[in-house]
Amino acid sequence: MKIIRAALLVIGVLAVVTGLVWLGQGTGYFPYPRTSFMIDQMPWAYRGIVLAVAGVVAMFVSRRI
């Protein structure tokens, strides 16, 4: 069970970080790299929010099991 808990926690943290990067790029607040197709594209901001929330849920679940 410890392995599952640790894996969920790592996946959750990575999902939150990735989601925040997508949110930043989608809104234009994190325009790196300049040639990215995600910059100022709101669908990526929405996907980032969903991914970050899913990561928080995964971290919460990892603490409960």
DOLUMVO-348805 format. One record per residue (C-alpha): x, y, z; residue number from 1. Coordinates in steps of 0.1 Angstrom, whole numbers, plus 2048, in hexadecimal, padded with zeros to 3 digits. Example, Ala and Ser with C-alpha at 12.3 -4.5 7.8 and 13.67 -1.06 7.14 Angstrom:
// residues 2
(r (87B, 7D3, 84E), 1)
(r (889, 7F5, 847), 2)
This chain:
// residues 65
(r (800, 800, 800), 1)
(r (81D, 817, 806), 2)
(r (828, 815, 7E2), 3)
(r (805, 81E, 7D6), 4)
(r (804, 83B, 7EE), 5)
(r (826, 848, 7E3), 6)
(r (81D, 843, 7BE), 7)
(r (7FC, 856, 7C2), 8)
(r (80E, 872, 7D4), 9)
(r (829, 875, 7B9), 10)
(r (810, 874, 79D), 11)
(r (7FA, 88E, 7AF), 12)
(r (818, 8A6, 7B3), 13)
(r (822, 8A2, 78F), 14)
(r (7FE, 8A8, 783), 15)
(r (7FB, 8C8, 798), 16)
(r (81C, 8D5, 78B), 17)
(r (814, 8CC, 766), 18)
(r (7F1, 8DA, 76A), 19)
(r (7FE, 8FB, 777), 20)
(r (817, 8FE, 75A), 21)
(r (7FB, 8F7, 742), 22)
(r (7E5, 911, 753), 23)
(r (801, 92B, 752), 24)
(r (808, 924, 72D), 25)
(r (7E3, 923, 723), 26)
(r (7DD, 945, 733), 27)
(r (7FE, 954, 727), 28)
(r (80D, 95A, 749), 29)
(r (829, 940, 742), 30)
(r (833, 945, 71E), 31)
(r (84F, 92C, 71D), 32)
(r (85B, 920, 705), 33)
(r (851, 93C, 6EE), 34)
(r (849, 924, 6D1), 35)
(r (831, 910, 6E6), 36)
(r (80F, 90A, 6D6), 37)
(r (7FE, 90C, 6F8), 38)
(r (805, 931, 6FF), 39)
(r (7E5, 946, 702), 40)
(r (7CF, 928, 6FA), 41)
(r (7B3, 925, 713), 42)
(r (7AB, 900, 70D), 43)
(r (7CD, 8F9, 71C), 44)
(r (7C6, 90E, 73A), 45)
(r (7A6, 8FA, 740), 46)
(r (7B8, 8DA, 73C), 47)
(r (7D2, 8E6, 755), 48)
(r (7B8, 8EE, 76F), 49)
(r (7A9, 8CB, 76B), 50)
(r (7CB, 8BB, 76D), 51)
(r (7D5, 8CF, 78C), 52)
(r (7B4, 8C6, 79E), 53)
(r (7B9, 8A2, 795), 54)
(r (7DC, 8A3, 7A3), 55)
(r (7CF, 8B2, 7C4), 56)
(r (7B4, 897, 7C6), 57)
(r (7CF, 87C, 7C0), 58)
(r (7E5, 88B, 7DC), 59)
(r (7C7, 88C, 7F3), 60)
(r (7BE, 868, 7EB), 61)
(r (7E3, 85E, 7F1), 62)
(r (7E1, 86C, 814), 63)
(r (7C0, 85A, 81C), 64)
(r (7CA, 837, 813), 65)
